[in-house]
């Protein structure tokens, strides 16, 4: 049974992902041996879907509004939970980055290394001190994750449709880069206010206990627009980070399935695919940390030094300091973080019946794209 050109939903998603559900649906309708009742014939050119027991919310069409809603929800869980979990690492990292500032009462000797930083926090603030600032972290990165993953999926299809099947296949890495960059511009607007409060709470002793008293105090001190003072450096940190995160992940996972894994992706178990997602995410995270680290130091500086500029940060930290201060810890943190994010995101997609991200395109999809 074949669909007319008008009835095809989109050529592009088929080779950006590799779901096997469409093939199974065609076989089911042709043989009429499915244990579920087949839908009535479609005469108006719309797609049909068949619910399955493993899909608690029913079948979700690729690139439908429900698909984007699912990706947004997966992004919230992916980024919010993981960033909150690594709050202790982030706390030490931020203090290491800011310990060179004269305006702060942070002794650089105390935070000269990762181990000494954890020791100082434990001695001075106890175990609870390791999670100072967790509320703005959770809220800020949940909002960022919703926009990051949801808009990435949207822009990826949007740019693919503009390019057309042939060029979208040929230049898919450029589409990954453009889609992720576009999504991150929006995501950082959502993140920036909470990031400003988080950094201030974590690095200025006595400033505030958390979001409840920290946000009003920040606004009284620097005004509502002060919450966005670090937006441009945040873009400088997060846009390269996200472009590397998504483009390298998609490429690494595709290479895994093409060169390292003898079994085609659609024949691998879901648990195995999620393991590949974590591994690919970890490698991508290491690359992300290196690319975005100088801007990360700038964000920490500007959110702590009232009235400071990028030039002031460069003078105070030095070029070498911008690239290396706190980098080993950030590599560990971002590698683990990114691997866990992709694992959680794809696990949620599997839970709702969607395919995991990345991987080699199935031959049938390539033929359709070329036709």
N, C-alpha and C positions, 0 to 999 in steps of 0.2 A: 504494500500500500504506500503511495507516495503523496506528499502534500504539494499543492501548487505553490508558486513563488509567493503569491499574496498571503498564503496561510502560514508561511514561516515567520516565527516571532522575531528572530534576529540571527544572522549568521555569525556574528562576532563572539557572543558568549561561548559558543561551542568549542572554540579552540583556545579561549582564555582559561577555560576549565575543562574538566573531563568527566562530566556526570554520565552515568550509564543508564539513568532512569528512562531517557527518551527512547532508547532502543528497546528496553524491556516493555515499555508501554505499547510500542508498535507490534511487537511479537504477541503481546497479550490480546490486542484487538484482532490480530490476524487469526490466531488459533482459538480464541474464546475459551481458553482453559484456565483463566485466572480464577482464583478463589473469591475474587471480588466481582461485583456486577460491573460490567463495562458501561461507560457513559454513552449516552445517546449520540448518534452521528452529529457532527458539527457541520452546519451548512453556511454559517456566516463568516467563516475565516478565522474564528477565535481559537485559541489553544484549549485543549482539554487536559485535565489532570485527574489522577486516581489516588485517593488517600491510601496510606499503608500503615500497619500497626506501629512501625518505628518512627512515624512522623506524627507527634502528639498534636500538632496544630494543623494537620492536613497537609496535602501536597502544596509546596510553595513553588510557584513558577519562577524561573530564573529572571532576574531584572524586572520583576513586578514590584508594586509598592510594598507588598508583604516581604519580598526578598530584601529590600533596602531596610525595612524595619527590623528584620532579623539581624542583618549585618550591624545596624546601629546598636541593637541590644548586645550583640556579641562584643562590640567595641567597648561598651560601657564596662562589661565584666572584665574584659581583657586588660584594659589600661587602669581602671580604677582599683581593682583588687591587687594587681601586681605592684603598682607604685606604692600603695599603702603598705604592702608586705615588706618592701625594701626601704621603708622610712629610716631605720637605723643606719643603713649604709649611706643614704642620701644626707642624713643629718651630719655624719662625720665628713662626708665629701664637701658639703657646703661650708662647714667650719674650716676645713683645710684651705678652701679657696679664698675665704674671707679673712684669714688670720694675718694677712699682710697689710690690712687696712688700718691706718692710724685712728680713724674715726670709731673703730670698734674696740671694745675692751676684751679682745681675744688674744691670748698669749700665743705667739707663733710656735714657741717651744712645746706647748701642750699638744698642738695638732701637727707636729712635724712628721708623723707617720700614721698609718691606719691603726696599728695596734695601740699606739699611745692615745689616739683619739678615742677609741672605744673605752680604754681604761679611764680616761678623764671623765667621760660621760657617766660611766658606771659609778665612779667614786663620788662625783659631785651631785648627780641627779638621780641615781638609782636606776632600776630597770625601767621605770616609767619614763625616764628622760629619753630613752631610745625612740620613743614614739611621739615626741613633741612635734606638733604640726601635722598629725595624721589626718585630721578632719579636712583642712584645706587641700591636702594632698589627694584624699579620696574624691572630694567633690570636683576639684579642678581637673584631675586626670580622667575622671569618669566622663565629664563634659567633653574633654579633648578626644577621648577614645570614641565617643559616639560620632563626633564629626569626622574624625580621622578615617575610621573604617567605613562608615556609611557613605561619606562623600567620595572616598577613594573608589568604591565599587561603582558609584554613579558616574564619576568623571572617566573612569576607565572604559566603560561602555560608551559614554558620550563621544569621547575622542576616537574610539574604535569605529563607531558608526560614521563619523566625519571622514576618517581616513579611507574607509571601505575595506572589504575583506583582504585584498591583495596587500595593500600597504600596511594594514593593521597587523598582518602576520609578519611581514618583513621587518617592520619597525616597532615590534611590540615592546621592546625595552624602553623606547622613547615614550610610548603611551603609558607604561608603568610610571616613568619619571614625571611626566606631565600630570597624570591623574593624582599621584601622591602629593606633588607640590601644590596643586590647586586645593586639595582637601586640607592640607596643613595650614594654609593661609587662614581658612575659616576656623579650624580647630584651635589655633593659638589665640584667637580673639576670645574664645570661650575659656581658655586656660589662664590667660594672663593675670586677671585679678587675684585668683587663688594662689598662683605662683608667687606673686609679689608678697602676699601676706605670709605664705609658708616660709619663704626665705627669711623674712624679717623675724618671724617667731623663732625659727631654728637657730639663727646666728646672732641675735642681739639679746643677751641675757637680761631678763627683767622686762622686756618689751611687752609681752603678753603671754598668757597661758595657752591660748589657742585661737581659733577662728572667732569665737563669740566676742571676746574683748579685743582681739587683734585687728579685725576688720574696721570697726568704728574708730579705733585709735589711729590706724593708718590713714583713714579718710580725713580725720580731723587734722592730722599733721601735714598731709600733702595734697589733700583734695581728692575728689573722685577720679579725676584724670590721672592722678599720680599712680593709680592702680595699673595704668597702661604705659607707664614710663619705660618699662622694659620690653614693650611689644616688639620694637624693631630688632633689638638683640635676640629676643626670643624667636622671631622669624629666622634670624641668622643662624640660630642653633638648631631649631626644629625642622626647618624646611630641608636643609641638606641631610639631616638625620633621617627624616621620613622618606625622602627620595631614595636614600641608600637602603633603608629598612625594607621598603616594598619591592624596589627593583631588584636588589640583590637576593632577597628571599625568593621571589618568583623564579629568578634565574638559577639559584642554587638548587632549589627543589626540582626544577626541570632537569638539571644536570644529574642529580641523584638518581632519578628514575630512568634517565637516558643511558648513563654510563656505569653507575654503581649498583643498581638494583636490577637483577635479571627479569623480574616479574613485572609486567605492565601495571601501571597504577590502578586501573579499574579491577585488577584481579587481586590486589593486595587487600588485607583486612583493614578495617577502619582504625583499629588500634595501631597497626603498623604505620598507616598513613599519618596518624597523629604524632607518632615518634619521629617520622621524617619532618613533620612541621616544626617540632621542637628543635631538632638538630639544625635544620636550615635557619630557623629563627635565631639560634645562638650565634652561628657564624655571621649572620647578617648584623647582629647586635654589636659584635666586636668591631666590625667595619663602621657602624654608625657612631660608636663612641669616639673613635679616632677622628672622624670627619667633623663632628659637631662640638668637640671639646673646647676649642678656643672661645666660641660663642657662649658656651655654658659658663665659663669663667666670667665673661663679661656680664651675663645676666645676674650672677651672684653679686658681683661688684656693684652694679648700678642699683640693684634693689636694696642695697645697704648704705650706700653713700649718697646722702641727700645732695642734690644739685650736681652730682658728678657726671662727667661725660665719658664717651668711649676713649677719647684721648687721655683722660686722667687714668683710666684703667690700664691702658698700655704703658704709661709712664710708671705707674705703681707696681704692676706685676711683671712688666717686661715681656718681650715677644716669646722668649723661651718659657716663661712662667705661664703665659696664656695657653701654650700647647701642652705643657707637661704637668702643671700643678693639679694634683688629684686624679691624673689620668689612669694609673693602675687600678685604683678603686672603681673608677667609673667604667673601665672595661669589664671588670667582674660584674658590676651592678647592671650595666646595660646589656651585656651578653646574656646573663641569666634572665633579666627582665624581658628582653625581646623574644627569647626562646619560649618563655612562659606565656607571653602574650599571644604568640602565634598558636601555641598549643591550646590555650583556652578558647581563642577565637574560632579555630577550626573544630574544636570539640563541641562548641555550641552550634556551629553550622551542621555538624553531623547529627546532633541531638534533634534539630528541627527538620532533618531530612535533606540538607544541602550538601554538595560535594566539598571536600577540602580544597584549600587554595593551592594553585600552582600545579606543576607536573606537565609531562609531555602530552601534547594533543593527540587524541585518537585519530587513526588514519582516515576514518570516515568523515570526521569533522574537517580535516584538511582538504579532502576532495570536494566537500560541499563548499568550503571557502574559496577554492580555486575555480569552481564552476561559474 
